[in-house]
């Protein structure tokens, strides 16, 4: 059996170490403790995420996505900046919905829900569906939490690399009634009192502010696209230098 380290799990689900340790201690993710360190059985983690573990060589040579051409640290800096500029929560993902960053500036409602182990896999599935919608123009649509989200793409030429997703925004009629709150709780397998207690903790934007967010989102996607392209160019240049050095050494 293959075990993941905490660092491996961080790269996979994009949350901080303290969250991973807390979830492991609470039994909310597959984990075993070896001495003072946590280890995570790969197959069980992939099953928990609703995915199957790819073969190592296949994973290393998979088609390029945003996570392969942009460091998480740089992507997180962009997400943090965009979230502050727009006043909403922002996450950057690959086209399959896998988060490249942690959620920046999360609303209180999302923060409370995201502590539960059932939430992240469903969020990833929702983000994956955003990538399957061919419309390139950002539009607000209700998420499974009920609040509004919109997304823009990052690309390299004609290839879509990933998404910038903004959300946590209250629709016109919020908070929802008890029946809808109970439906959200059932959908995420969460206690009703937890959902009801935080349902009002979302971002309330005027119509003008929503238009502003929709205008900024594509610009954030373009910024990520440019940064990814620059990194690819830099890596290619270093590879070429290394190859030249090897040839000169061999000769």
Secondary structure, DSSP 8 states (H G I E B T S, - for coil): --EE-HHHHHHHH---HHHHHHHHHTT-S--EEETTEEEEEHHHHHHHTT-----HHHHHTS---HHHHS-HHHHHHHHHHHHHHHTSEEEEEETTS-BSS--BT--HHHHHHHTSHHHHHHHHHHHHHHHH----S---EE-TTSSEEEEEEEEETTEEEEEEEEEEE--SS-S--HHHHHHHHHHTT--HHHHHHHTT-SB---HHHHHHHHHHHHHHHHHHHHHHHHHHHHHHHHHHHHHHHHHHHH-
